[in-house]
Amino acid sequence: MALKTFNVEEAVYSKFSKFCKENGISMSKQVELFMRSYMAEEPQVRREYLDKLEKIRKGKFIKVSSIAGEFGA
């Protein structure tokens, strides 16, 4: 395991941190899973992750258009 530093907009970090805390998700594990899935030709996902993802999908949603506006997109 390696400790890495990334530059992330504070607003994005804060929202994602809150989201992870509310859903009992490890932020660093989510970043790792994102990187693995991005680089893999055929990513494999554990059942535990799929169960958490399904729980999230049934939760509250944020409109994408409102997020893009907040971050200057």
C-alpha positions in Angstrom: 0.0 0.0 0.0 1.4 3.4 -1.0 0.4 6.8 0.4 -0.2 9.2 -2.5 -1.3 12.9 -2.6 -3.8 14.2 -5.1 -5.0 17.8 -5.7 -8.8 17.8 -5.6 -11.1 20.8 -5.5 -12.2 21.4 -1.9 -15.9 21.4 -2.8 -15.7 18.1 -4.6 -13.7 16.5 -1.8 -16.1 17.8 0.9 -19.2 16.5 -0.9 -17.6 13.1 -1.7 -16.3 12.8 1.9 -19.8 13.5 3.3 -21.3 11.0 0.8 -18.8 8.3 1.9 -19.4 8.9 5.6 -23.2 8.8 5.2 -23.0 5.5 3.3 -20.2 3.8 5.3 -17.9 3.8 2.4 -14.1 4.1 2.4 -13.1 7.1 0.3 -9.7 5.7 -0.5 -11.1 2.3 -1.5 -13.5 4.1 -3.9 -10.7 5.9 -5.5 -8.7 2.7 -5.8 -11.7 0.9 -7.3 -12.2 3.7 -9.8 -8.6 3.5 -10.9 -8.7 -0.2 -11.3 -11.9 -0.2 -13.3 -10.6 2.6 -15.5 -7.5 0.7 -16.3 -8.9 -2.9 -16.5 -10.3 -4.3 -19.8 -12.7 -6.5 -17.8 -13.0 -5.1 -14.3 -14.1 -7.5 -11.6 -16.3 -6.3 -8.8 -16.8 -7.9 -5.4 -20.3 -8.7 -4.2 -19.8 -6.5 -1.2 -19.2 -3.5 -3.5 -22.2 -4.3 -5.7 -24.4 -4.5 -2.5 -23.2 -1.1 -1.3 -23.7 0.3 -4.8 -27.3 -1.0 -4.9 -28.0 0.7 -1.6 -26.6 3.9 -2.9 -28.7 3.7 -6.0 -31.8 3.5 -3.9 -30.8 6.6 -2.0 -31.0 10.3 -2.6 -29.8 11.7 -5.9 -28.2 15.0 -6.8 -29.0 16.5 -10.2 -25.9 16.5 -12.4 -26.7 19.9 -13.9 -26.7 21.5 -10.4 -23.3 20.0 -9.6 -21.7 21.1 -12.8 -22.9 24.6 -12.2 -21.3 24.7 -8.7 -17.9 23.6 -10.0 -17.7 26.1 -12.8 -18.4 23.6 -15.7 
